[in-house]
Amino acid sequence: MEHGRSPTQVMGRIAGGMAVLVALYLAIVFLLPKPDIVKPEGWRLMGIFAATVAGLILQPIPGGALVLLAVTLAAVMGGLTIQQSLAGFADPVVWLVMAAFFISRALINTGLARRIALVFVRTFGQTSLGISYALSASDMVLASIIPSNGARSGGVILPILRSICELYGSTPDKARLLGAFLFSAVYQSICITAAMFFTGQASNPLAAQIAGQAGYTMTWSSWLLAGIVPGLCSLAAGPLLMLKLNPPEIRKTPEASAFAAAELLRMGPLSVQEKILTVVFVSVCGLWVTSGIHGIDITVTALLGSSALLLTGVITWEDVKSEKAAWDIFVWYGGLVRLGKALNDTGVTAEFAKGVGAMFGGASWVVLFVLALLIYFYAHYGFASITAHILAMYPPFLALLAAKGAPLGLVAFSFACFTNLAAGLTHYGTTPSPMFYAHNYLSMAQWWKLGFLMSLVNLAIWGTIGFAWWKLIGVW
């Protein structure tokens, strides 16, 4: 039962939300004109998919349950067999995400993730600006292999951040001392690190999957190469902007560095488990970077890493079974991968691209690309989920711009990365948003103002330095 609600209220909310989704399905299937090229079962699949995306936004029931229902209905009404509907759960990218979650559980359980963050704070934490850079750099390192921005920022970064604020007496009622600056700077940074890596956020592989279906391959190493330069520039600029807009009263923070040193001393030397995990961590990342040389699939590498941790006892099978976030993602991600591919096969996405392209017949791909990117970015005000945003808008915009002759690599990386950057706009844009906002160091008005101004900086950096870098490395 939901907190503070009676069973009747909960059932009423579920019924009301599901009624909206049913109405949306019926409106699409029976009121919208069906393109001649799309078969009736394909149009019904379009209705199921649209209702699922709307459901991920409205959340009448948990996302995993909603996707499982959609997968089932696709086998009943969407023209798929049950074998075809369930095929997404065998997709290698789904298991890549799962394996990365298991490795991330080991990083958190052993304390290695916290140790990494504390080392950065000890080294760079002499000033308030240095603390923000230290915690941002910690999240960046962890983003290379932890696909849950909620797990790494909420489980590792946030507790250290709050401890440092309290060390200086900066409670929510004294936010101007230090906390308001640090919370705004670190939160904006975790949105940037999510954009920098294939594993930066759980939905990034989904974007890569969609791009692959459109004919453009995005790998862990190619995403790293594309994201590293504009990402580092944004990570450097973000805290400086927050320092200007939201300056802390405390600028020198030697106690923070001493706090981190004391915590590291209390943790003691690396345990045997941490040493094993370090070897696995470095080996997996190394094999991912060099996958183009040796040809080992990155999913195989991730599963080998997870298996090594199980064999050495760094994680147990109980750890794997209890990793609820991973199994939740397995259900909704595997289901959505299959539904998205099936919908693409119906021709609906291509027809959308043709229709919108006809409306802008005289516009060049450059003009259309800029307009679409701005619309796409600021549409995130209406999304509480990066996944829902990608599912709703990434495939049609990708198809539209590809049809207009835009370079596929430029479009694929732009929209994928910008979805993560857009999460910084609001206090609900992605999983860590409410975690940070709930500490009450920033008002909603402050959060939205700082998020909007940071969005201008990110758009400027990624739209100039980023695009130029992508041109240099052959993305477009």
Secondary structure, 3 states (H helix, E strand, C coil): CCCCCCHHHHHHHHHHHHHHHHHHHHHHHHCCCCCCCCCHHHHHHHHHHHHHHHHHHHCCCCHHHHHHHHHHHHHHHCCCCHHHHHHHHHCHHHHHHHHHHHHHHHHHHCCHHHHHHHHHHHHHCCEHHHHHHHHHHHHHHHHCCCCCHHHHHHHHHHHHHHHHHHHCCCCHHHHHHCHHHHHHHHHHHHHHHHHHCCCCCCCHHHHHHHHHHHCCCCCHHHHHHHHHHHHHHHHHHHHHHHHHHCCCCCCECHHHHHHHHHHHHHHCCCCHHHHHHHHHHHHHHHHHHCHHHHCCCHHHHHHHHHHHHHHCCCCCHHHHHCCHHHHHHHHHHHHHHHHHHHHHHHCHHHHHHHHHHHHCCCCCHHHHHHHHHHHHHHHHHHCCCHHHHHHHHHHHHHHHHHHCCCCHHHHHHHHHHHHHHHHHHCCCCCCHHHHHHCCCCCCHHHHHHHHHHHHHHHHHHHHHHHHHHHHHCCCC
